[in-house]
């Protein structure tokens, strides 16, 4: 830690502390910034509640030694994020190797500085099977039909019910519960996306001060653009889920049918294959090798498409679900 960080005066209010922490984390992953801001605000406000006789400045000064100044906290989060990313990365030869002796550190660093030899297009095409996120993206496409129907139904039902009940007293808690459930479901979807698609998503929601009244909390949720973007994401999940499921099932069934059609015909003595205008184009004996080859290529192309859809969907989810 440099001397400029230590020389900088501590903030005197919690919002000022959070603003300095956000500035110190500038350029980092937005999902990580949201988690860091939530942790800091929750910790500081809990300390402020326990030390009711002290001001915000006194509480911040008191916890600076244990929790840290904004710049120190930002550095810890950056280092932790790098460590977690390395641990979650698919293990390669370098990750499995034993620790090298200090005398070899310079040699290892020099070797690491040499640009990696680019893989051939053939290796990149077939190497998609080694990426675990490929299968996660494919499973996400199949799962998205069920999650899309659920998210769409939840938003439409919850929003219409909450709005219709606002004329009654019970409408306020129902609306608060609905908006809170949207945030919870956003975290659930984020965990699914991070696990299956490999895109860093928030592990904590936007902080809500529980000391505020219901009307203030509802007003805060209504004025938070992320609430409406989250609902938009849930509504989009229905058409996207239908499209993802249709693409995945169609391409998988077609490619597997081409691969296993000759084998099925040999085992069951049935003219199994691909029928076009009454002609089994995959049933002719001389077409069997070509049929299998086309099926294999189509299967690998489907895996590439699933991985690409997973990346695009992850970027969209990050834009709509993460508070920037």
C-alpha positions as a Markdown table, in Angstrom:
| # | Residue | x | y | z |
|---|---|---|---|---|
| 1 | Unk | 0.0 | 0.0 | 0.0 |
| 2 | Unk | 1.5 | 3.4 | -1.0 |
| 3 | Unk | 1.8 | 6.4 | 1.2 |
| 4 | Unk | -0.9 | 8.4 | -0.8 |
| 5 | Unk | -3.5 | 5.9 | 0.4 |
| 6 | Unk | -2.5 | 6.2 | 4.0 |
| 7 | Unk | -2.3 | 10.0 | 3.8 |
| 8 | Unk | -5.8 | 10.4 | 2.3 |
| 9 | Unk | -8.3 | 11.4 | 5.1 |
| 10 | Unk | -11.0 | 9.0 | 6.0 |
| 11 | Unk | -14.6 | 9.8 | 4.9 |
| 12 | Unk | -16.9 | 11.1 | 7.5 |
| 13 | Unk | -20.2 | 9.7 | 6.3 |
| 14 | Unk | -21.2 | 6.3 | 5.0 |
| 15 | Unk | -22.3 | 7.5 | 1.6 |
| 16 | Unk | -18.9 | 9.2 | 1.2 |
| 17 | Unk | -17.2 | 6.0 | 2.2 |
| 18 | Unk | -19.1 | 4.1 | -0.4 |
| 19 | Unk | -18.4 | 6.7 | -3.0 |
| 20 | Unk | -14.7 | 6.4 | -2.3 |
| 21 | Unk | -14.9 | 2.7 | -2.4 |
| 22 | Unk | -16.6 | 2.8 | -5.7 |
| 23 | Unk | -14.0 | 5.1 | -7.1 |
| 24 | Unk | -11.2 | 2.9 | -5.8 |
| 25 | Unk | -12.8 | -0.1 | -7.6 |
| 26 | Unk | -13.2 | 1.8 | -10.9 |
| 27 | Unk | -12.6 | -0.5 | -13.8 |
| 28 | Unk | -13.3 | -3.7 | -11.9 |
| 29 | Unk | -16.1 | -6.1 | -12.6 |
| 30 | Unk | -19.5 | -4.4 | -11.9 |
| 31 | Unk | -20.8 | -7.6 | -10.1 |
| 32 | Unk | -17.8 | -7.5 | -7.8 |
| 33 | Unk | -18.3 | -3.8 | -7.2 |
| 34 | Unk | -21.9 | -4.4 | -6.2 |
| 35 | Unk | -20.9 | -7.1 | -3.8 |
| 36 | Unk | -18.2 | -4.9 | -2.2 |
| 37 | Unk | -20.5 | -2.0 | -1.8 |
| 38 | Unk | -23.2 | -4.2 | -0.2 |
| 39 | Unk | -20.7 | -5.7 | 2.3 |
| 40 | Unk | -19.3 | -2.3 | 3.2 |
| 41 | Unk | -22.7 | -0.7 | 3.7 |
| 42 | Unk | -24.1 | -3.6 | 5.7 |
| 43 | Unk | -21.0 | -3.6 | 8.0 |
| 44 | Unk | -20.9 | 0.1 | 8.5 |
| 45 | Unk | -24.6 | 0.5 | 9.2 |
| 46 | Unk | -24.6 | -2.5 | 11.6 |
| 47 | Unk | -21.7 | -0.9 | 13.5 |
| 48 | Unk | -23.6 | 2.4 | 13.5 |
| 49 | Unk | -26.7 | 0.7 | 14.9 |
| 50 | Unk | -24.6 | -0.9 | 17.7 |
| 51 | Unk | -22.9 | 2.3 | 18.6 |
| 52 | Unk | -26.0 | 4.5 | 18.6 |
| 53 | Unk | -24.3 | 7.3 | 20.6 |
| 54 | Unk | -21.6 | 7.9 | 18.0 |
| 55 | Unk | -21.7 | 9.8 | 14.7 |
| 56 | Unk | -20.9 | 8.2 | 11.4 |
| 57 | Unk | -17.5 | 9.8 | 11.3 |
| 58 | Unk | -16.6 | 8.4 | 14.7 |
| 59 | Unk | -17.9 | 4.9 | 13.7 |
| 60 | Unk | -15.9 | 5.0 | 10.4 |
| 61 | Unk | -12.8 | 6.1 | 12.3 |
| 62 | Unk | -13.3 | 3.3 | 14.8 |
| 63 | Unk | -13.7 | 0.5 | 12.3 |
| 64 | Unk | -11.0 | 1.7 | 9.9 |
| 65 | Unk | -8.4 | -0.4 | 11.7 |
| 66 | Unk | -10.5 | -3.6 | 11.5 |
| 67 | Unk | -12.4 | -3.2 | 8.2 |
| 68 | Unk | -10.0 | -0.8 | 6.4 |
| 69 | Unk | -10.1 | 2.4 | 4.5 |
| 70 | Unk | -11.9 | 2.4 | 1.1 |
| 71 | Unk | -8.7 | 2.0 | -0.9 |
| 72 | Unk | -7.5 | -0.9 | 1.4 |
| 73 | Unk | -10.9 | -2.6 | 1.0 |
| 74 | Unk | -10.8 | -2.2 | -2.7 |
| 75 | Unk | -7.3 | -3.7 | -3.0 |
| 76 | Unk | -8.4 | -6.7 | -0.9 |
| 77 | Unk | -11.4 | -7.3 | -3.1 |
| 78 | Unk | -9.3 | -7.1 | -6.3 |
| 79 | Unk | -6.8 | -9.6 | -4.9 |
| 80 | Unk | -9.6 | -11.9 | -3.7 |
| 81 | Unk | -11.3 | -11.8 | -7.1 |
| 82 | Unk | -8.0 | -12.7 | -8.9 |
| 83 | Unk | -7.5 | -15.6 | -6.5 |
| 84 | Unk | -11.1 | -16.9 | -7.0 |
| 85 | Unk | -10.9 | -16.6 | -10.8 |
| 86 | Unk | -7.7 | -18.6 | -10.8 |
| 87 | Unk | -9.2 | -21.3 | -8.6 |
| 88 | Unk | -12.3 | -21.5 | -10.8 |
| 89 | Unk | -10.4 | -21.6 | -14.1 |
| 90 | Unk | -10.3 | -24.9 | -15.8 |
| 91 | Unk | -7.1 | -26.7 | -14.7 |
| 92 | Unk | -4.3 | -26.7 | -17.2 |
| 93 | Unk | -0.8 | -28.1 | -17.3 |
| 94 | Unk | 0.5 | -25.1 | -15.5 |
| 95 | Unk | -2.1 | -25.3 | -12.7 |
| 96 | Unk | -1.4 | -28.9 | -12.0 |
| 97 | Unk | 2.4 | -28.6 | -11.9 |
| 98 | Unk | 4.2 | -28.5 | -8.6 |
| 99 | Unk | 5.6 | -25.2 | -7.2 |
| 100 | Unk | 8.9 | -24.3 | -8.7 |
| 101 | Unk | 12.0 | -23.4 | -6.8 |
| 102 | Unk | 12.8 | -19.7 | -6.3 |
| 103 | Unk | 15.9 | -20.1 | -8.5 |
| 104 | Unk | 13.7 | -21.1 | -11.4 |
| 105 | Unk | 11.2 | -18.2 | -11.0 |
| 106 | Unk | 13.0 | -16.0 | -13.5 |
| 107 | Unk | 13.1 | -18.8 | -16.0 |
| 108 | Unk | 9.5 | -19.6 | -15.6 |
| 109 | Unk | 8.5 | -15.9 | -15.9 |
| 110 | Unk | 10.5 | -15.6 | -19.1 |
| 111 | Unk | 8.9 | -18.7 | -20.5 |
| 112 | Unk | 5.4 | -17.4 | -19.6 |
| 113 | Unk | 6.2 | -14.1 | -21.4 |
| 114 | Unk | 6.7 | -16.0 | -24.6 |
| 115 | Unk | 3.4 | -15.8 | -26.6 |
| 116 | Unk | 1.5 | -19.0 | -26.7 |
| 117 | Unk | 1.5 | -20.8 | -30.1 |
| 118 | Unk | -1.8 | -20.2 | -31.7 |
| 119 | Unk | -3.9 | -23.4 | -32.1 |
| 120 | Unk | -5.0 | -24.5 | -35.5 |
| 121 | Unk | -8.7 | -24.0 | -36.6 |
| 122 | Unk | -9.1 | -27.7 | -36.4 |
| 123 | Unk | -8.0 | -27.8 | -32.7 |
| 124 | Unk | -10.2 | -24.8 | -31.9 |
| 125 | Unk | -13.2 | -26.4 | -33.6 |
| 126 | Unk | -12.9 | -29.8 | -31.8 |
| 127 | Unk | -11.5 | -28.3 | -28.6 |
| 128 | Unk | -14.9 | -27.0 | -27.7 |
| 129 | Unk | -15.6 | -30.3 | -26.0 |
| 130 | Unk | -12.9 | -29.5 | -23.4 |
| 131 | Unk | -14.6 | -26.4 | -22.2 |
| 132 | Unk | -17.0 | -27.2 | -19.3 |
| 133 | Unk | -19.0 | -24.0 | -20.0 |
| 134 | Unk | -20.0 | -25.5 | -23.3 |
| 135 | Unk | -22.1 | -28.1 | -21.6 |
| 136 | Unk | -23.3 | -25.6 | -19.1 |
| 137 | Unk | -24.5 | -23.3 | -21.9 |
| 138 | Unk | -26.2 | -26.2 | -23.6 |
| 139 | Unk | -28.0 | -27.2 | -20.4 |
| 140 | Unk | -28.9 | -23.6 | -19.8 |
| 141 | Unk | -30.6 | -23.4 | -23.2 |
| 142 | Unk | -32.6 | -26.5 | -22.3 |
| 143 | Unk | -33.4 | -25.2 | -18.9 |
| 144 | Unk | -34.3 | -21.7 | -20.0 |
| 145 | Unk | -37.8 | -22.8 | -21.3 |
| 146 | Unk | -38.8 | -23.7 | -17.7 |
| 147 | Unk | -37.2 | -20.7 | -16.1 |
| 148 | Unk | -38.5 | -18.4 | -18.8 |
| 149 | Unk | -42.1 | -19.5 | -18.2 |
| 150 | Unk | -41.7 | -19.2 | -14.5 |
| 151 | Unk | -40.0 | -15.7 | -14.5 |
| 152 | Unk | -42.5 | -14.3 | -17.1 |
| 153 | Unk | -45.5 | -15.7 | -15.1 |
| 154 | Unk | -44.1 | -14.4 | -11.8 |
| 155 | Unk | -43.6 | -10.8 | -13.1 |
| 156 | Unk | -46.9 | -10.6 | -14.9 |
| 157 | Unk | -48.9 | -12.1 | -12.0 |
| 158 | Unk | -47.0 | -10.3 | -9.2 |
| 159 | Unk | -47.1 | -6.9 | -10.9 |
| 160 | Unk | -50.7 | -7.0 | -11.8 |
| 161 | Unk | -51.8 | -8.3 | -8.4 |
| 162 | Unk | -49.7 | -5.7 | -6.5 |
| 163 | Unk | -50.9 | -2.8 | -8.6 |
| 164 | Unk | -54.6 | -3.9 | -8.2 |
| 165 | Unk | -54.3 | -4.1 | -4.5 |
| 166 | Unk | -52.6 | -0.7 | -4.0 |
| 167 | Unk | -56.0 | 0.8 | -3.3 |
| 168 | Unk | -56.2 | -1.3 | -0.1 |
| 169 | Unk | -53.9 | -1.3 | 2.9 |
| 170 | Unk | -52.7 | -4.9 | 2.1 |
| 171 | Unk | -51.4 | -3.7 | -1.3 |
| 172 | Unk | -48.4 | -2.0 | 0.2 |
| 173 | Unk | -46.9 | -5.1 | 1.9 |
| 174 | Unk | -47.8 | -7.2 | -1.2 |
| 175 | Unk | -46.0 | -4.8 | -3.5 |
| 176 | Unk | -43.0 | -4.7 | -1.1 |
| 177 | Unk | -42.8 | -8.5 | -1.0 |
| 178 | Unk | -43.1 | -8.7 | -4.8 |
| 179 | Unk | -40.3 | -6.2 | -5.4 |
| 180 | Unk | -38.2 | -8.1 | -2.8 |
| 181 | Unk | -38.9 | -11.4 | -4.5 |
| 182 | Unk | -37.7 | -9.9 | -7.9 |
| 183 | Unk | -34.4 | -9.1 | -6.3 |
| 184 | Unk | -34.1 | -12.6 | -4.8 |
| 185 | Unk | -34.9 | -14.2 | -8.1 |
| 186 | Unk | -32.4 | -12.0 | -9.8 |
| 187 | Unk | -29.7 | -13.4 | -7.4 |
| 188 | Unk | -30.9 | -17.0 | -8.1 |
| 189 | Unk | -30.7 | -16.4 | -11.9 |
| 190 | Unk | -27.3 | -14.8 | -11.4 |
| 191 | Unk | -26.0 | -17.9 | -9.6 |
| 192 | Unk | -27.4 | -20.1 | -12.4 |
| 193 | Unk | -25.7 | -18.0 | -15.0 |
| 194 | Unk | -22.4 | -17.8 | -13.2 |
| 195 | Unk | -22.3 | -21.6 | -12.6 |
| 196 | Unk | -23.4 | -22.6 | -16.1 |
| 197 | Unk | -22.1 | -19.8 | -18.3 |
| 198 | Unk | -19.0 | -18.7 | -16.4 |
| 199 | Unk | -20.1 | -15.1 | -16.2 |
| 200 | Unk | -19.3 | -13.3 | -12.9 |
| 201 | Unk | -22.6 | -12.2 | -11.4 |
| 202 | Unk | -23.5 | -10.5 | -8.0 |
| 203 | Unk | -23.6 | -12.7 | -5.0 |
| 204 | Unk | -25.4 | -10.0 | -2.9 |
| 205 | Unk | -28.3 | -7.7 | -3.7 |
| 206 | Unk | -28.3 | -4.0 | -3.7 |
| 207 | Unk | -28.4 | -2.9 | 0.0 |
| 208 | Unk | -31.7 | -2.0 | 1.5 |
| 209 | Unk | -31.7 | 0.0 | 4.8 |
| 210 | Unk | -34.2 | -1.9 | 6.9 |
| 211 | Unk | -34.5 | 1.0 | 9.3 |
| 212 | Unk | -36.5 | 2.9 | 6.7 |
| 213 | Unk | -40.3 | 2.8 | 6.5 |
| 214 | Unk | -42.2 | 0.7 | 4.0 |
| 215 | Unk | -43.1 | 3.7 | 1.9 |
| 216 | Unk | -39.5 | 4.9 | 1.7 |
| 217 | Unk | -38.3 | 1.4 | 0.8 |
| 218 | Unk | -41.0 | 1.0 | -1.9 |
| 219 | Unk | -40.1 | 4.4 | -3.3 |
| 220 | Unk | -36.4 | 3.5 | -3.4 |
| 221 | Unk | -37.2 | 0.3 | -5.3 |
| 222 | Unk | -39.5 | 2.1 | -7.7 |
| 223 | Unk | -36.9 | 4.7 | -8.5 |
| 224 | Unk | -34.1 | 2.2 | -8.9 |
| 225 | Unk | -33.8 | 1.5 | -12.6 |
| 226 | Unk | -32.3 | -1.9 | -11.9 |
| 227 | Unk | -35.7 | -3.1 | -10.6 |
| 228 | Unk | -37.4 | -2.4 | -13.9 |
| 229 | Unk | -34.5 | -3.8 | -15.9 |
| 230 | Unk | -34.7 | -7.0 | -13.9 |
| 231 | Unk | -38.4 | -7.3 | -14.7 |
| 232 | Unk | -37.6 | -6.6 | -18.4 |
| 233 | Unk | -35.1 | -9.4 | -18.3 |
| 234 | Unk | -37.6 | -11.8 | -16.7 |
| 235 | Unk | -40.2 | -10.9 | -19.4 |
| 236 | Unk | -37.6 | -11.4 | -22.2 |
| 237 | Unk | -36.7 | -14.9 | -20.8 |
| 238 | Unk | -40.0 | -16.3 | -22.1 |
| 239 | Unk | -39.3 | -15.7 | -25.8 |
| 240 | Unk | -35.6 | -16.3 | -25.3 |
| 241 | Unk | -36.3 | -19.6 | -23.5 |
| 242 | Unk | -38.5 | -20.8 | -26.3 |
| 243 | Unk | -35.9 | -19.9 | -28.9 |
| 244 | Unk | -33.0 | -21.5 | -26.9 |
| 245 | Unk | -34.9 | -24.7 | -26.2 |
| 246 | Unk | -36.0 | -25.0 | -29.8 |
| 247 | Unk | -32.5 | -24.4 | -31.2 |
| 248 | Unk | -30.9 | -26.8 | -28.8 |
| 249 | Unk | -33.4 | -29.7 | -29.2 |
| 250 | Unk | -33.6 | -29.3 | -33.0 |
| 251 | Unk | -29.9 | -29.3 | -33.7 |
| 252 | Unk | -29.1 | -32.0 | -31.1 |
| 253 | Unk | -31.8 | -34.3 | -32.4 |
| 254 | Unk | -30.8 | -33.8 | -36.0 |
| 255 | Unk | -27.1 | -34.3 | -35.4 |
| 256 | Unk | -27.6 | -37.4 | -33.2 |
| 257 | Unk | -30.0 | -38.8 | -35.8 |
| 258 | Unk | -27.4 | -38.4 | -38.5 |
| 259 | Unk | -24.7 | -40.0 | -36.4 |
| 260 | Unk | -26.7 | -43.0 | -35.1 |
| 261 | Unk | -29.0 | -43.6 | -38.0 |
| 262 | Unk | -26.7 | -46.2 | -39.7 |
| 263 | Unk | -26.2 | -48.0 | -36.3 |
| 264 | Unk | -29.9 | -48.1 | -35.6 |
| 265 | Unk | -30.6 | -49.6 | -39.0 |
| 266 | Unk | -28.0 | -52.3 | -38.4 |
| 267 | Unk | -29.3 | -53.2 | -34.9 |
| 268 | Unk | -33.0 | -53.0 | -35.5 |
| 269 | Unk | -33.1 | -53.8 | -39.3 |
| 270 | Unk | -35.4 | -50.8 | -39.8 |
| 271 | Unk | -35.0 | -48.1 | -42.4 |
| 272 | Unk | -34.0 | -45.4 | -39.9 |
| 273 | Unk | -32.7 | -42.2 | -41.3 |
| 274 | Unk | -33.5 | -38.7 | -42.6 |
| 275 | Unk | -36.5 | -38.7 | -44.9 |
| 276 | Unk | -36.9 | -36.1 | -47.6 |
| 277 | Unk | -39.8 | -36.4 | -50.1 |
| 278 | Unk | -40.2 | -40.1 | -49.2 |
| 279 | Unk | -36.5 | -40.8 | -49.8 |
| 280 | Unk | -34.3 | -41.9 | -46.9 |
| 281 | Unk | -31.2 | -39.8 | -47.6 |
| 282 | Unk | -29.3 | -41.3 | -44.6 |
| 283 | Unk | -30.3 | -44.9 | -45.2 |
| 284 | Unk | -28.2 | -45.7 | -48.3 |
| 285 | Unk | -25.2 | -47.9 | -47.5 |
| 286 | Unk | -22.8 | -45.8 | -49.5 |
| 287 | Unk | -24.0 | -42.6 | -47.6 |
| 288 | Unk | -23.4 | -44.0 | -44.1 |
| 289 | Unk | -19.9 | -42.5 | -43.7 |
| 290 | Unk | -21.0 | -39.2 | -45.1 |
| 291 | Unk | -24.0 | -39.2 | -42.8 |
| 292 | Unk | -21.9 | -39.9 | -39.7 |
| 293 | Unk | -19.4 | -37.2 | -40.7 |
| 294 | Unk | -22.1 | -34.6 | -41.3 |
| 295 | Unk | -23.7 | -35.5 | -38.0 |
| 296 | Unk | -20.5 | -35.2 | -36.1 |
| 297 | Unk | -19.7 | -31.8 | -37.7 |
| 298 | Unk | -23.2 | -30.6 | -36.9 |
| 299 | Unk | -22.9 | -31.8 | -33.3 |
| 300 | Unk | -19.7 | -29.8 | -32.8 |
| 301 | Unk | -21.2 | -26.8 | -34.6 |
| 302 | Unk | -24.1 | -27.0 | -32.2 |
| 303 | Unk | -21.7 | -27.0 | -29.2 |
| 304 | Unk | -20.0 | -23.9 | -30.6 |
| 305 | Unk | -23.4 | -22.2 | -31.1 |
| 306 | Unk | -24.4 | -23.1 | -27.6 |
| 307 | Unk | -21.2 | -21.6 | -26.2 |
| 308 | Unk | -21.7 | -18.4 | -28.3 |
| 309 | Unk | -25.3 | -18.1 | -27.1 |
| 310 | Unk | -24.1 | -18.5 | -23.6 |
| 311 | Unk | -21.6 | -15.7 | -23.9 |
| 312 | Unk | -24.1 | -13.3 | -25.5 |
| 313 | Unk | -26.8 | -14.2 | -22.9 |
| 314 | Unk | -24.3 | -13.8 | -20.1 |
| 315 | Unk | -23.4 | -10.3 | -21.4 |
| 316 | Unk | -27.1 | -9.4 | -21.6 |
| 317 | Unk | -27.8 | -10.6 | -18.1 |
| 318 | Unk | -24.8 | -8.7 | -16.7 |
| 319 | Unk | -26.1 | -5.5 | -18.4 |
| 320 | Unk | -29.7 | -5.9 | -17.1 |
| 321 | Unk | -29.2 | -7.5 | -13.7 |
| 322 | Unk | -26.0 | -5.9 | -12.3 |
| 323 | Unk | -26.1 | -2.4 | -10.9 |
| 324 | Unk | -23.5 | -0.4 | -12.8 |
